[in-house]
Amino acid sequence: MSAENSPTPLVPSEVEGRGTVFGADAPRLGSGRAKIPDVAGTAEPRGSLADFIWFRTGGPAEWLVRPKDIADLSRFLRDLDPAVPVLPVGVGSNLLVRDGGVPGVVVRLPKSFAHVTVEPGYRVRAGAGAMGITVASKARDAGIAGLEFMRGIPGTAGGAVRMNAGAYGRDVSDILVEATLVLRDGRVETWPGQRFAFTYRHSDTPEGAVVVEALFEGTPGDSETIGAEMDRIAAEREASQPLRSRTGGSTFKNPAGTKAWQVIDEAGCRGLQIGDAQVSEKHCNFLLNLGNASSAQIEQLGEEVRRRVRAHSGVELEWEIQRVGVLSSDK
Ligand SMILES: Cc1cc2nc3c(=O)[nH]c(=O)nc-3n(C[C@H](O)[C@H](O)[C@H](O)COP(=O)(O)OP(=O)(O)OC[C@H]3O[C@@H](n4cnc5c(N)ncnc54)[C@H](O)[C@@H]3O)c2cc1C
């Protein structure tokens, strides 16, 4: 099915999300236009994001910065002009990066932020760059129950905190003891879980702040039982989600009292396509890049789904995928 002839054009009032600016005042993505301080890690002008973002679409970061360690990140943010926007990213499993790229600085945590260790009290301490599956596996090996759901979330611990990621009735708010952040001005703070004011797929992580470490807590459990539950989660996901596709996971938050996939299906959107952007046949709350989709096509398709669902059932779908950066027409 194609919506090629009737896409809803993107208009500013319909497009929220960080970094979205329209018209003559929109920031331009220069080749390192923003002046940035020295960093002991790496700083790449016009660094590609499409190389690793799950959708494999979108423009570059004006600067892609990989700090060496927490002290390096702290110094860098302290010395960076406060006017320069900062966007932390994990592995982009919940991101749609617009085709015009991301002005300012994108911070990606390298492997040195991916440590995972077990602590007394059924706790797991994870660098924010560690993947959910690594956190869950470490907990399993130590006989710590309650973190199994992290097995199914294909993102980093930092992204999981920011998004209050969850599945099977549990989310990060249930297991987070505290997390350490480097704030936009370079201050390093450790916040207790409650301070993040978690709600469904949302936290009050401040704009431009980078989560660098998280401490999770579970309960005593049996490694074999935990492992079996993780295997069940993996098998269930394999059966129901397009895991091997270029996607951003669940596109819309579940509306109160119903499931997003259900209202999308009822509105006849399963398989709907704009160019190479498609509503997954397997799980219709997932959008796919079949090969050569642009981020604009993916976003247009999402807006078209919202329009059709609104017309069919009156339900207002809210984006769960974080859309960042500027439209290419803004360049
Ligand atoms: C196949 C598939 C299945 C999925 N299933 C689920 C699921 O069951 N439940 C669920 O909740 N999600 C799910 N997701 C979505 C996604 O995996 C989660 O939202 C995940 O937490 C995002 O992590 P990330 O590291 O990829 O973050 P990114 O996608 O890179 O970023 C997401 C947001 O977090 C911010 N962020 C990332 N890292 C940091 C950091 N260190 N500090 C501060 N902010 C940061 C970014 O700025 C952005 O706003 C799924 C995605 C896919 C592709």
The ligand as a MOL file (V3000), in Angstrom:
LIG
                    3D

  0  0  0     0  0            999 V3000
M  V30 BEGIN CTAB
M  V30 COUNTS 53 58 0 0 0
M  V30 BEGIN ATOM
M  V30 1 C 13.9610 -3.5860 17.8280 0
M  V30 2 C 13.7540 -2.6020 18.9510 0
M  V30 3 C 13.0550 -2.9780 20.0770 0
M  V30 4 C 12.8660 -2.0590 21.1300 0
M  V30 5 N 12.1410 -2.4550 22.2300 0
M  V30 6 C 11.9920 -1.5850 23.2580 0
M  V30 7 C 11.2730 -1.9780 24.4420 0
M  V30 8 O 10.7910 -3.0940 24.5790 0
M  V30 9 N 11.1220 -1.0590 25.4310 0
M  V30 10 C 11.6320 0.2000 25.3360 0
M  V30 11 O 11.4710 0.9780 26.2840 0
M  V30 12 N 12.3140 0.5830 24.2260 0
M  V30 13 C 12.5060 -0.2610 23.2120 0
M  V30 14 N 13.1900 0.1400 22.0780 0
M  V30 15 C 13.6840 1.5250 21.9830 0
M  V30 16 C 15.1160 1.7340 22.4780 0
M  V30 17 O 15.8510 0.5330 22.4330 0
M  V30 18 C 15.1520 2.3130 23.8840 0
M  V30 19 O 14.4810 3.5530 23.9550 0
M  V30 20 C 16.5840 2.4950 24.3710 0
M  V30 21 O 16.5630 2.8240 25.7350 0
M  V30 22 C 17.3350 3.5800 23.6070 0
M  V30 23 O 18.7050 3.4600 23.9460 0
M  V30 24 P 19.8560 4.0390 23.0240 0
M  V30 25 O 21.0990 3.8870 23.7920 0
M  V30 26 O 19.8050 3.4350 21.6760 0
M  V30 27 O 19.4340 5.5760 22.9720 0
M  V30 28 P 19.3120 6.4960 21.6730 0
M  V30 29 O 18.2610 5.9330 20.7740 0
M  V30 30 O 20.6410 6.7590 21.1080 0
M  V30 31 O 18.7380 7.8320 22.3380 0
M  V30 32 C 17.4210 7.8630 22.8600 0
M  V30 33 C 17.2750 9.0970 23.7540 0
M  V30 34 O 18.1040 8.9450 24.8820 0
M  V30 35 C 19.0400 10.0140 24.9550 0
M  V30 36 N 20.3160 9.4370 25.4300 0
M  V30 37 C 20.9920 8.3850 24.9130 0
M  V30 38 N 22.0890 8.1300 25.6380 0
M  V30 39 C 22.1030 9.0530 26.6420 0
M  V30 40 C 22.9960 9.3270 27.7150 0
M  V30 41 N 24.0960 8.6120 27.9360 0
M  V30 42 N 22.6850 10.3610 28.5400 0
M  V30 43 C 21.5870 11.1060 28.3590 0
M  V30 44 N 20.7010 10.9020 27.3620 0
M  V30 45 C 20.9640 9.8740 26.5080 0
M  V30 46 C 19.1310 10.5820 23.5600 0
M  V30 47 O 19.4970 11.9600 23.5700 0
M  V30 48 C 17.6990 10.3950 23.0830 0
M  V30 49 O 16.8880 11.4260 23.5960 0
M  V30 50 C 13.3890 -0.7520 21.0140 0
M  V30 51 C 14.1250 -0.3930 19.8900 0
M  V30 52 C 14.3060 -1.2930 18.8630 0
M  V30 53 C 15.0930 -0.8670 17.6500 0
M  V30 END ATOM
M  V30 BEGIN BOND
M  V30 1 1 1 2
M  V30 2 1 2 3
M  V30 3 2 2 52
M  V30 4 2 3 4
M  V30 5 1 4 5
M  V30 6 1 4 50
M  V30 7 2 5 6
M  V30 8 1 6 7
M  V30 9 1 6 13
M  V30 10 2 7 8
M  V30 11 1 7 9
M  V30 12 1 9 10
M  V30 13 2 10 11
M  V30 14 1 10 12
M  V30 15 2 12 13
M  V30 16 1 13 14
M  V30 17 1 14 15
M  V30 18 1 14 50
M  V30 19 1 15 16
M  V30 20 1 16 17
M  V30 21 1 16 18
M  V30 22 1 18 19
M  V30 23 1 18 20
M  V30 24 1 20 21
M  V30 25 1 20 22
M  V30 26 1 22 23
M  V30 27 1 23 24
M  V30 28 2 24 25
M  V30 29 1 24 26
M  V30 30 1 24 27
M  V30 31 1 27 28
M  V30 32 2 28 29
M  V30 33 1 28 30
M  V30 34 1 28 31
M  V30 35 1 31 32
M  V30 36 1 32 33
M  V30 37 1 33 34
M  V30 38 1 33 48
M  V30 39 1 34 35
M  V30 40 1 35 36
M  V30 41 1 35 46
M  V30 42 1 36 37
M  V30 43 1 36 45
M  V30 44 2 37 38
M  V30 45 1 38 39
M  V30 46 1 39 40
M  V30 47 2 39 45
M  V30 48 1 40 41
M  V30 49 2 40 42
M  V30 50 1 42 43
M  V30 51 2 43 44
M  V30 52 1 44 45
M  V30 53 1 46 47
M  V30 54 1 46 48
M  V30 55 1 48 49
M  V30 56 2 50 51
M  V30 57 1 51 52
M  V30 58 1 52 53
M  V30 END BOND
M  V30 END CTAB
M  END
